[in-house]
């Protein structure tokens, strides 16, 4: 079985010289490559299924390239942090590299129950760590009879400025610099009034 290290190094265009991690590549369910730290060398982010550690949720792992050493180095490991699965269509986590060097992590439920939702974190590399720069959320009720304003909700918030929109209206909260490892969805949901 291919090792994760080989898959990671090959995806970043680096030779498979040193092990970046030691779990099988078939645990990877989403990945994106971009220049997170803007040093001119491709880096990698991936979501992997839980191992034998008893975790319920997937993990997010972010690697930075070390071109002088021909390898990727694990910069952030957040096991048991990403909701979703591959068993049910419409619940697969997604990673997308952005042109500005950030990336997005999307979780969703577009398959089961009456409330369908999609949530995206925009993740950026600042001050030698990964932060949450933006939050986007949309949901709808599949069986709401009126189909009116109570059947849908949305939020698009710049975490760094505290400004955004919720259900079509401008909202403003406290500007924040939140490390990804310390992230709590209550931050934007409170500003957007999603938990009222």
N, C-alpha and C positions, 0 to 999 in steps of 0.2 A: 504494500500500500504506500502511495506517495506520502511523504511527510509534509507537514505544514510548512516547514522551513523551505523545502524545495519549491513549493508552490508560491510562497511569498517572494522569494528571491527572483524567480523567473518572471513573475508578474511585474516586478520593478525594474527588470532589465539588468539585474546584477547576477553574477555567477553564484551558484549554490555552494559557497565555501564554508560558511559557518551556520550552525543551527540558530534560527530565530526563536523557535519555540518547539515543543515536542508534543503536538497532537496531530492526529491524522487529517489530511486535507478534506476528507469527506464530511467533516464536521462544519466546514465553511458553508454558510448559506447566503452571504452577501459580501461583496468587497468593492472597494473603489480605490483608485490610485490617483494621486495628485501631489503637488509640491506644498505640503502643509506648512513647513517652516521656511519656505521661499529661499532655499539654498541652491536651487537649480537642479536638484536630483529628486526623482519620483519617490514618494512615500506611500504608505499603504494603510488602509483601515479595513477591518473585516468584522463580521458578526459570525460567531460560531455557536453551534448547539452545545448544551451542557455536556460535560464529561461524566465520569463516574463519581463526581464529587457530591451528588445529591441535589444540585441546584435545579430549580424549577424553570428558570428563564435562561435565554441565550446570553452570551457575553460579547462585549465590544472590546476589540483589541486594536490599538493604533501603533504603527511602527514608523520610525524615522530612518531614512537611509543614511548609512555611514560609508560614503563612496571610497574613502581612503582605506577602509577595511573590507570593501567588497561585501557588505552585509547590511541587513536591516536590524535595527535594535528596537525591542519592545519599549515604547515610551509611555503607554497607558494601558492597563488591563482592568476592565470592569466586568468581571464575571457576574452572572445572575442579574443583569441590568437591562436586558432588551426583551420586551414582550413580543410574542409571535411564534409561528411555527410553519413548517412546510407541509404538514399533514392536511391542513384545511386551506384550500385556495382562498385568497383574499386576506390572509393573515401573515404573509411573508414580510419580514423586515427588509428594508431597502437602504442602500448606501449610494450616494451620488456625489461625485467630485464636482466642485464648482470652479469656474474659470479664475476666480480671485484667490484660489488656494485654500478655501474653506471646503467643508463637505457637509452633506445633510444625512441625517439618520431618520428614517420614517418608519413608524409602526402604524398598524391599521387593523380594523375589523370591518371588512367589506363583505362579510359572508354570513355571519350568524347573529340571530337576535334582531330585535326591532331597531336598536340604536346602532347605526353604522358610523364609523369615525375614522379619521386619518390625522395623525399627529407628526409633525416634522420639527426636529431640532436642527438649527444651523450651527455648526461647530467650527471654531476658528482657533488657530494657534497664536497665542499672545503671551509675552513675557515667559517664554519657555514652558508653557503649559497649554492645555486645551480648555477652552471656555465655551459656554453657550452664548452665541451672539443673537440668535433669533428663535422664535417659536411660532409655529403656524398650526392651527387646529381647525377642523371642520367636522361637523356631525349632522346627521339627519335621522329622523324617525320614520321608518319604512311603513308604519301603519297609522300615522297620525291622520285623523279624519279631516281636520280643517286644512291641512297642508300649509298653514300660515306660519307666522313668525315663531311660534313655539315648536315647530317641527324641525327647525334647523338652527344651528349655532355655528359661529366661526370666530376666530381670533388670529390676528397677525401682529406680532409684537416684536419690536427691536429691544432686546434685553439691555443693550448697552446704553440706549437713550431713554428707555422706559416708555416710548411712544409707539402707538399703533392704532389698529382698528378692531372693534369687536361688534359683530352683527351690523356692520355698515356705519358705525359711529366711532368718532375719534376717542381714544382713551389715552391716559397718561398715568404712569406709575413712577416709581423711583428708579433712576438709572442704576444698573447693577453690573458688577463684574463677577460672574459666577463661574467657578471652575466646574468643568464637566463632572468631575468626581463628586462634587457637592450638590449637583443639580437636584431640584425638587420641582415637580410640575405645579405645585401650589403657587409658585412665584407668578407665572403668567396667568394662570387660571383666576387668581384673585383679582389681578388688574383688569382682566377682560370680563369679569363677572360671570364666569362659566359655572361656578359652584353655588350660585345663588338659587 
